[in-house]
Amino acid sequence: MTVLHVSGARSWGGNEQQLMYLMDELPGFQVNQKLFCFENTRLEAEASKKDVEILSMPYCKPYSSEYRNRLNQIVQEHSIDIIHLHTSDAVTGYVVTDLLKNLKTRTLFARKGIRGKKTSLLSKYKYNYRNIDTILCISEYVKTHFGKILTERNKEKLVVVYNGIKVQDSRPQPDFQLREKYGIPNEFFLLGSIANHTAAKDLGVLIETMNKIVHEHGIKDIRLIQMGDFSKLTPGFKSLIAEKKLEEYIIMTDFQKNAFSFLPQFDTFVVTSEREGGPSSLVEALYYKAPIVSTRVGVVDEVIEDGVNEFSVPIKNPGSLAEKILEIKSRPELKKQFTDRSYEIFLQKFTAKRYGEATFAVYENMMQKELHR
C-alpha cells in the first residue's frame, strides 16, 4: 500500500508532530509512505529523518496551476493508493486538482481542529466534496462539531481516531532546567503552558488567570512559563501582561525545541483554549505525568473526569482556572492521584502504536471498498 501524505504546513505545531509519530508507525504495516509538502519548512526537515520519500515544491497557492500539476504528477507517477490530507489548504489543493485532473484515488482528510462559528460556502463545498472518501476526526468533540457543516450523507464518512504519543524507554531530555535558567526558587509553584500564539489558544484568559491568582488571591510564590511560537498576537499579550503588572510572574519563551520534554518540570500544566481538536499538548501531559487544569475543549471530556484525574473547567473562565490551580497547589497529594490515573488512560487510548494501528485499519477499510469515480 502506498500512501501520500499531503500537508501545507509552514509552521510547526502538535499536528505536525502527530504526523511524525504516524510516519514512525506505518512502516510496521508495510505502508510505503511519501510526503508532498513545501520546501524549506521544518516539516520537510523533520520528515527527511523518517522512512518517507519527500516530494516537495516551492510554496505556492494550493489552487494554483503549479500546485495541481505537481500533485497530479505525483499521484500518476508514484501509483498512489491513498491520499491522506493533513491540512485545510491540502484539502483545497486536492479538490481543485481532482475537479480538473480526475485523480481517481482514494482520499482521506484528517480533521484535527475546530474552526470559528462562520464557515464560508467554499469551505462547506470542499469539506463535503464527493471524492473525499473518509474524514478522520481526532476526537468525538471534533466529529460532533465538524459534522454540523456536513450533509447527512457526508456525516457517514466521519471516523474517530485519537492522536498518539510514542512511548519511549528514554524520553527526550530538555536543554536546560527552567528554574535554573529563569531564577525561579525551588519552593515556588511552577505553572506551564505550551501553546502557539493563536486566537484559538486564548492566551488572554491564561494571563487573566494569573492576574486573579497573583492580585486577587494574593499568591506571590508562583510563576508561569509559556512556550510557543510568537505571532502578530504576541505584542498584545505582552501589553496585557504589563497592564496587569505581571512581568515578574509570566515568562514567554517563544519556540522551544522539544517543548514537551519540559513537562515534568511543571507543577501544573494549563490549557486555556477556547476551541481545539486535541490538543496534542494535553495528551503529551498525560504521558509525562504533569497535573492538568484545562478548559473543556477537544478531547478533554473524553479524557478528564473533573476532580478524579485532573481538573477541567468551562472555556473563558479564568476564575475557575485559578481556583483549580490553587487547589493543586494547596493539595500536593493530588499530583500522584491525578497523574497515575491519567497515565493509565493514556496507555489505553493514546499511544502512537494505537494511533498507527487505528489509522492503518481505516486505510484497509478504504481499500476494501469499491472506488466510485
C-alpha positions in Angstrom: 0.0 0.0 0.0 1.4 3.4 -1.0 0.1 6.4 0.9 0.8 10.0 0.0 0.7 12.4 3.0 -0.2 15.9 1.9 0.5 18.9 4.1 0.6 22.6 3.5 2.1 23.3 7.0 4.7 26.1 7.0 4.9 26.3 10.8 5.3 23.6 13.5 2.7 22.5 16.0 1.1 19.5 17.6 -0.5 18.4 14.3 2.9 18.2 12.6 4.4 16.2 15.5 1.5 13.8 15.2 2.3 13.2 11.6 5.9 12.4 12.6 4.5 9.8 15.1 2.3 8.3 12.4 5.2 8.1 9.9 7.1 6.1 12.5 4.3 3.6 13.0 3.1 2.9 9.5 6.2 1.0 8.2 5.3 -1.7 10.6 2.2 -2.4 8.4 4.3 -2.4 5.2 2.9 1.0 4.2 5.1 2.8 1.6 4.9 6.5 2.6 5.5 9.6 0.6 5.1 13.3 1.6 4.0 16.2 -0.6 4.9 19.4 1.2 6.5 22.8 0.7 10.3 23.2 0.5 12.4 24.8 3.3 9.9 24.0 6.1 10.5 22.3 9.4 8.1 19.7 8.3 10.3 18.8 5.3 13.4 18.8 7.5 11.8 16.5 10.2 10.2 14.2 7.7 13.6 13.7 6.0 14.7 11.8 9.1 11.9 9.2 8.5 11.4 6.3 6.2 9.5 8.6 3.8 10.1 9.8 0.3 9.9 13.6 0.3 8.2 15.2 -2.8 8.4 18.9 -2.0 8.0 22.0 -4.1 8.4 25.8 -3.5 5.5 27.5 -1.8 2.5 28.4 -4.0 -1.2 28.8 -3.5 -2.9 25.4 -3.3 -5.3 26.3 -6.1 -2.6 27.4 -8.5 -1.7 25.5 -11.7 1.8 24.8 -10.3 0.3 23.1 -7.3 -2.3 21.0 -9.1 0.2 20.0 -11.8 2.7 18.8 -9.2 0.0 16.9 -7.2 -1.4 15.2 -10.3 2.1 14.3 -11.5 2.9 12.7 -8.1 -0.3 10.7 -8.0 0.2 9.4 -11.5 3.9 8.6 -11.4 4.0 7.0 -7.9 0.9 4.8 -8.1 -0.7 6.3 -5.0 -3.3 4.1 -3.3 -4.5 6.6 -0.7 -4.1 10.4 -0.4 -4.0 11.4 3.2 -4.7 15.2 3.5 -3.4 16.7 6.8 -4.2 20.4 6.5 -7.1 22.5 5.3 -5.2 24.0 2.4 -4.2 20.5 1.4 -8.0 19.8 1.0 -8.3 22.9 -1.2 -5.4 21.8 -3.4 -6.8 18.3 -3.7 -10.3 19.4 -4.5 -9.2 21.8 -7.3 -6.8 19.2 -8.7 -9.4 16.4 -8.7 -12.0 18.6 -10.3 -9.6 19.4 -13.2 -7.5 16.3 -13.4 -9.8 13.5 -12.1 -7.2 11.8 -9.8 -9.2 8.6 -9.3 -7.5 7.9 -6.0 -9.0 7.1 -2.6 -8.7 10.1 -0.3 -8.8 10.6 3.4 -8.9 14.0 5.2 -7.7 14.2 8.8 -9.8 16.9 10.6 -7.8 18.0 13.7 -9.2 21.3 14.8 -12.3 23.4 15.4 -12.9 26.5 13.3 -14.8 29.6 14.4 -18.6 29.9 14.1 -18.6 31.1 10.5 -17.9 28.7 7.6 -17.8 30.0 4.1 -19.7 28.4 1.2 -16.5 27.4 -0.5 -15.3 25.7 2.7 -18.6 23.9 3.0 -18.2 22.8 -0.6 -14.7 21.4 -0.2 -15.4 19.6 3.1 -18.4 18.0 1.5 -16.6 17.2 -1.7 -17.9 13.9 -3.1 -14.5 12.3 -3.7 -13.2 12.6 -0.2 -14.0 9.0 1.0 -13.2 9.3 4.7 -12.9 12.1 7.3 -10.8 11.1 10.2 -11.5 13.1 13.4 -9.1 13.2 16.4 -11.9 13.3 19.0 -15.6 12.8 19.4 -15.7 16.5 20.0 -14.3 17.3 16.6 -16.7 14.7 15.0 -19.7 16.4 16.6 -18.7 20.0 15.7 -17.3 19.3 12.2 -20.4 17.2 11.4 -22.5 20.4 11.7 -21.2 21.6 8.3 -21.6 18.3 6.5 -24.6 16.9 4.7 -26.3 13.8 6.2 -24.6 11.6 3.6 -21.2 13.0 4.3 -21.6 12.6 8.0 -21.3 8.8 7.3 -17.7 9.4 6.3 -16.7 10.5 9.8 -14.4 8.2 11.8 -12.7 8.9 15.2 -9.0 8.0 15.7 -7.3 9.5 18.7 -3.9 11.1 18.4 -1.0 9.2 20.0 2.4 9.7 21.7 5.4 7.4 21.3 6.2 5.5 24.5 10.0 5.5 24.8 12.4 3.8 27.2 14.3 7.1 27.5 12.4 10.3 26.9 14.0 13.3 25.3 15.8 15.5 27.8 15.3 19.2 28.0 18.2 21.5 27.0 18.1 23.2 30.4 16.3 23.4 33.8 13.6 26.1 33.8 14.1 27.1 37.5 17.8 27.5 37.0 17.6 29.4 33.7 14.9 31.8 34.9 15.9 32.1 38.5 12.8 30.6 40.0 13.2 29.4 43.6 12.5 25.7 44.2 9.8 26.4 46.7 7.8 28.5 44.1 4.9 26.8 42.3 5.7 26.5 38.6 2.9 26.6 36.0 3.4 25.6 32.4 1.7 26.3 29.1 2.7 25.0 25.7 0.7 26.8 23.0 1.5 28.8 19.9 0.2 32.4 19.9 -3.0 31.8 18.0 -6.5 33.1 18.7 -7.8 29.5 19.4 -5.4 29.1 22.3 -7.0 32.1 24.1 -3.8 33.1 25.9 -5.6 36.3 27.1 -7.5 34.0 29.5 -4.2 32.5 30.7 -2.9 36.0 31.6 -6.2 36.9 33.3 -6.0 33.6 35.3 -2.5 34.6 36.6 -3.9 38.1 37.4 -6.6 36.5 39.6 -4.0 34.2 41.3 -1.5 36.9 42.0 -3.5 40.1 42.6 -6.9 38.8 43.7 -5.8 35.7 45.7 -2.5 37.4 46.7 -0.4 34.4 45.8 3.2 35.6 45.0 5.2 32.3 45.2 4.1 31.3 41.7 5.5 31.6 38.2 4.2 30.8 34.7 6.4 29.6 31.8 4.5 30.0 28.5 6.2 28.2 25.5 5.0 28.6 21.9 5.7 30.3 18.6 5.3 34.1 18.7 2.9 35.7 16.2 1.3 39.0 15.4 -0.8 38.5 18.6 2.3 38.4 20.8 2.7 42.2 21.3 -0.9 42.3 22.5 -0.3 39.6 25.1 2.9 41.3 26.3 1.0 44.6 26.6 -1.7 42.8 28.7 1.0 41.3 31.0 2.4 44.8 31.5 -1.0 46.3 32.1 -1.8 43.7 34.7 1.7 44.2 36.3 2.6 40.5 35.8 6.0 40.9 34.2 7.6 39.3 37.3 5.2 36.3 37.1 4.9 35.3 33.5 7.8 34.3 31.2 7.1 33.9 27.5 9.9 31.9 25.8 8.8 31.8 22.1 9.6 28.4 20.4 11.5 25.8 22.4 13.0 22.7 20.9 11.3 19.6 22.3 9.0 21.7 24.4 7.2 18.7 25.7 10.4 17.5 27.4 9.9 20.3 29.9 6.5 19.0 31.1 7.9 17.1 34.1 9.3 20.3 35.5 5.8 21.9 35.8 3.8 21.6 39.0 0.7 22.1 36.9 0.1 22.2 33.1 -2.6 24.7 32.0 -4.7 24.7 28.8 -6.9 27.7 28.2 -8.0 27.1 24.6 -11.5 28.2 23.5 -11.5 25.7 20.6 -9.3 22.6 20.0 -9.3 19.3 18.3 -6.9 17.6 20.7 -5.0 19.4 22.0 -1.8 17.4 21.4 -0.1 19.1 24.4 -2.7 17.7 26.7 -2.0 14.1 25.5 1.7 14.8 26.0 1.0 15.9 29.5 -0.8 12.6 30.2 2.3 10.8 29.1 4.8 12.9 31.0 2.6 12.8 34.2 2.1 16.5 34.6 -1.0 17.5 36.6 -3.5 19.3 34.3 -6.0 22.1 34.5 -7.8 22.5 31.2 -10.7 24.2 29.6 -13.3 21.7 28.2 -12.3 21.6 24.6 -11.4 18.9 22.1 -10.7 15.6 23.7 -10.8 16.8 27.2 -14.3 15.4 28.2 -13.2 12.1 26.7 -10.1 12.0 29.0 -10.7 14.0 32.1 -13.2 13.3 34.8 -13.1 16.6 36.7 -11.6 16.1 40.2 -10.9 12.4 39.6 -8.0 12.5 37.2 -7.1 16.2 36.5 -9.4 19.3 36.6 -11.5 20.7 33.8 -13.4 24.0 33.6 -15.6 25.8 31.1 -14.0 28.0 28.4 -13.3 31.7 29.1 -13.5 31.2 32.9 -10.2 32.5 34.5 -11.8 32.5 37.9 -12.4 28.7 37.8 -9.0 28.1 36.3 -7.3 30.0 39.1 -9.3 28.1 41.8 -8.4 24.7 40.3 -4.7 25.6 40.0 -4.6 26.8 43.6 -6.3 23.6 44.8 -3.5 21.6 43.3 -1.0 24.0 44.9 -2.6 23.6 48.3 -3.0 19.8 48.0 0.3 18.2 46.7 -1.2 14.7 47.1 -3.4 15.4 44.1 -0.4 15.2 41.8 0.2 11.5 42.1 -3.6 10.7 42.3 -4.3 12.6 39.1 -1.2 11.6 37.1 -1.3 7.9 37.9 -5.0 7.6 36.8 -4.4 9.7 33.7 -1.3 7.6 32.7 -3.5 4.5 32.6 -6.0 6.3 30.3 -3.0 7.3 28.1 -1.8 3.7 27.8 -5.3 2.6 26.9 -6.1 5.2 24.3 -3.3 7.5 23.3 -0.1 5.7 22.4 1.5 6.1 19.0 1.2 2.4 18.5 -2.6 2.5 18.8 -2.7 5.6 16.6 -0.8 3.7 13.9 -2.9 0.6 14.2 -6.2 2.6 14.1 -5.1 4.7 11.1 -4.0 1.6 9.2 -7.3 -0.1 9.9 -9.0 3.0 8.3 -6.7 2.6 5.3 -7.6 -1.1 4.9 -11.3 -0.4 5.1 -10.9 2.2 2.4 -9.0 -0.2 0.2 -11.7 -2.9 0.5 -14.4 -0.6 -0.8 -15.1 -0.2 -4.5 -13.8 3.1 -5.8 -16.6 5.1 -7.4 -15.3 8.0 -9.5 
